[in-house]
Amino acid sequence: MSITQQPSTVTIDQLGEIADGDGAHHHFLNHLATVKVGAGESVSGMNAVEFTAPRGFGPPLHVHREEDELMYVIDGRVRLEFGDETVYAERGSVVSLPCGIPHTFQVESETARMLTVAAGRRSAPSFDRFVATLGDPTEDARIPEPGPIDPGHVAAVCADHGMEVLGPPPAPLD
């Protein structure tokens, strides 16, 4: 089977290749999120979202109630905190974040690129839809200028997508 046209994004139910730089881009919580593979309708499906974030970025402490995550660090250095553990992940590192484990991370390098793969345990993962709901679609595949973030809105959208915010983002870097 050959692929005659390269789509901008695919679902896990489709055959396709998404090249570097391609995908559905979203300016998302002051960084760039690119949906590479959507979950589709498959109950045991998965999705893949690439993040490009600036130094100091980190999401609030949160937990996924219905998805396991893998984070592959494409470039940069990221400090991840989960449970009582701290891991420093650099280019080529893969970190497993099982469902139900509270976690956060923070970019320690100038920028970092990470590919997050989420897989559902009981239902199709909705991480790609979470990104699309909270982010702003864009053709601009660059990190956006920082803007205000409404923590209450973030928590509400998280709750709608099987996640719970448990605490604030990491403290700013020096």
RAUR-V287019 format. One record per residue. N is the residue number from 1. RES is the residue in one small letter. SS is DSSP state (a for helix, b for strand, c for the rest). OMEGA is omega in degrees with one decimal (999 if undefined). Layout:
n:N res:RES ss:SS omega:OMEGA
n:N res:RES ss:SS omega:OMEGA
This chain:
n:1 res:m ss:c omega:178.2
n:2 res:s ss:c omega:178.0
n:3 res:i ss:c omega:-175.6
n:4 res:t ss:c omega:-179.4
n:5 res:q ss:c omega:179.3
n:6 res:q ss:c omega:179.5
n:7 res:p ss:c omega:177.4
n:8 res:s ss:c omega:175.3
n:9 res:t ss:c omega:177.9
n:10 res:v ss:b omega:169.1
n:11 res:t ss:b omega:-177.7
n:12 res:i ss:c omega:179.6
n:13 res:d ss:c omega:-174.1
n:14 res:q ss:c omega:171.3
n:15 res:l ss:c omega:178.1
n:16 res:g ss:c omega:176.1
n:17 res:e ss:c omega:175.6
n:18 res:i ss:c omega:-175.7
n:19 res:a ss:c omega:175.3
n:20 res:d ss:c omega:-179.7
n:21 res:g ss:c omega:179.8
n:22 res:d ss:c omega:179.9
n:23 res:g ss:c omega:177.9
n:24 res:a ss:b omega:-175.1
n:25 res:h ss:b omega:176.7
n:26 res:h ss:b omega:167.2
n:27 res:h ss:b omega:-164.9
n:28 res:f ss:b omega:177.0
n:29 res:l ss:c omega:176.8
n:30 res:n ss:c omega:169.6
n:31 res:h ss:b omega:-177.7
n:32 res:l ss:b omega:174.6
n:33 res:a ss:b omega:-179.9
n:34 res:t ss:b omega:177.1
n:35 res:v ss:b omega:179.0
n:36 res:k ss:b omega:-179.6
n:37 res:v ss:b omega:176.1
n:38 res:g ss:b omega:-175.7
n:39 res:a ss:c omega:-174.9
n:40 res:g ss:c omega:-177.5
n:41 res:e ss:c omega:-177.2
n:42 res:s ss:c omega:-179.5
n:43 res:v ss:c omega:-179.3
n:44 res:s ss:c omega:-176.0
n:45 res:g ss:c omega:177.3
n:46 res:m ss:b omega:173.8
n:47 res:n ss:b omega:-179.5
n:48 res:a ss:b omega:-179.8
n:49 res:v ss:b omega:176.9
n:50 res:e ss:b omega:178.7
n:51 res:f ss:b omega:171.0
n:52 res:t ss:b omega:-171.9
n:53 res:a ss:b omega:179.6
n:54 res:p ss:b omega:176.2
n:55 res:r ss:c omega:177.6
n:56 res:g ss:c omega:-179.0
n:57 res:f ss:c omega:172.1
n:58 res:g ss:c omega:177.8
n:59 res:p ss:c omega:174.1
n:60 res:p ss:c omega:172.7
n:61 res:l ss:c omega:-174.9
n:62 res:h ss:b omega:178.0
n:63 res:v ss:b omega:173.9
n:64 res:h ss:b omega:-177.0
n:65 res:r ss:c omega:-174.1
n:66 res:e ss:c omega:-176.4
n:67 res:e ss:b omega:166.5
n:68 res:d ss:b omega:178.1
n:69 res:e ss:b omega:165.7
n:70 res:l ss:b omega:175.2
n:71 res:m ss:b omega:176.0
n:72 res:y ss:b omega:179.7
n:73 res:v ss:b omega:179.8
n:74 res:i ss:b omega:-178.6
n:75 res:d ss:b omega:177.2
n:76 res:g ss:c omega:-179.7
n:77 res:r ss:b omega:-176.5
n:78 res:v ss:b omega:172.9
n:79 res:r ss:b omega:178.8
n:80 res:l ss:b omega:176.7
n:81 res:e ss:b omega:176.6
n:82 res:f ss:b omega:-173.3
n:83 res:g ss:c omega:177.6
n:84 res:d ss:c omega:-174.5
n:85 res:e ss:b omega:170.3
n:86 res:t ss:b omega:-179.8
n:87 res:v ss:b omega:174.4
n:88 res:y ss:b omega:-176.0
n:89 res:a ss:b omega:178.8
n:90 res:e ss:b omega:-178.3
n:91 res:r ss:c omega:178.3
n:92 res:g ss:c omega:179.8
n:93 res:s ss:c omega:173.1
n:94 res:v ss:b omega:179.1
n:95 res:v ss:b omega:177.7
n:96 res:s ss:b omega:179.2
n:97 res:l ss:b omega:-177.0
n:98 res:p ss:c omega:175.0
n:99 res:c ss:c omega:174.9
n:100 res:g ss:c omega:-180.0
n:101 res:i ss:c omega:177.1
n:102 res:p ss:c omega:-178.6
n:103 res:h ss:b omega:171.2
n:104 res:t ss:b omega:175.1
n:105 res:f ss:b omega:176.4
n:106 res:q ss:b omega:178.2
n:107 res:v ss:b omega:-179.8
n:108 res:e ss:c omega:177.7
n:109 res:s ss:c omega:178.7
n:110 res:e ss:c omega:171.5
n:111 res:t ss:b omega:173.8
n:112 res:a ss:b omega:172.5
n:113 res:r ss:b omega:-178.2
n:114 res:m ss:b omega:173.0
n:115 res:l ss:b omega:177.8
n:116 res:t ss:b omega:175.8
n:117 res:v ss:b omega:179.2
n:118 res:a ss:b omega:178.6
n:119 res:a ss:b omega:-178.7
n:120 res:g ss:b omega:175.8
n:121 res:r ss:c omega:-176.4
n:122 res:r ss:c omega:-178.4
n:123 res:s ss:c omega:177.1
n:124 res:a ss:c omega:178.9
n:125 res:p ss:c omega:-177.0
n:126 res:s ss:c omega:-177.2
n:127 res:f ss:a omega:178.2
n:128 res:d ss:a omega:178.2
n:129 res:r ss:a omega:174.3
n:130 res:f ss:a omega:178.9
n:131 res:v ss:a omega:-178.6
n:132 res:a ss:a omega:-179.6
n:133 res:t ss:a omega:-175.0
n:134 res:l ss:a omega:-178.3
n:135 res:g ss:c omega:176.1
n:136 res:d ss:b omega:178.9
n:137 res:p ss:b omega:-178.6
n:138 res:t ss:c omega:170.8
n:139 res:e ss:c omega:-177.1
n:140 res:d ss:c omega:-175.5
n:141 res:a ss:c omega:176.8
n:142 res:r ss:c omega:175.2
n:143 res:i ss:c omega:-179.1
n:144 res:p ss:c omega:171.7
n:145 res:e ss:c omega:180.0
n:146 res:p ss:c omega:177.7
n:147 res:g ss:c omega:-179.6
n:148 res:p ss:c omega:176.1
n:149 res:i ss:c omega:179.0
n:150 res:d ss:c omega:-177.0
n:151 res:p ss:a omega:178.8
n:152 res:g ss:a omega:178.2
n:153 res:h ss:a omega:178.2
n:154 res:v ss:a omega:-179.6
n:155 res:a ss:a omega:179.9
n:156 res:a ss:a omega:178.9
n:157 res:v ss:a omega:175.5
n:158 res:c ss:a omega:-178.6
n:159 res:a ss:a omega:178.5
n:160 res:d ss:a omega:-176.2
n:161 res:h ss:c omega:172.4
n:162 res:g ss:c omega:177.9
n:163 res:m ss:b omega:177.7
n:164 res:e ss:b omega:175.1
n:165 res:v ss:b omega:-176.1
n:166 res:l ss:c omega:-177.7
n:167 res:g ss:c omega:-177.0
n:168 res:p ss:c omega:171.5
n:169 res:p ss:c omega:175.2
n:170 res:p ss:c omega:177.8
n:171 res:a ss:c omega:178.5
n:172 res:p ss:c omega:175.8
n:173 res:l ss:c omega:177.8
n:174 res:d ss:c omega:999
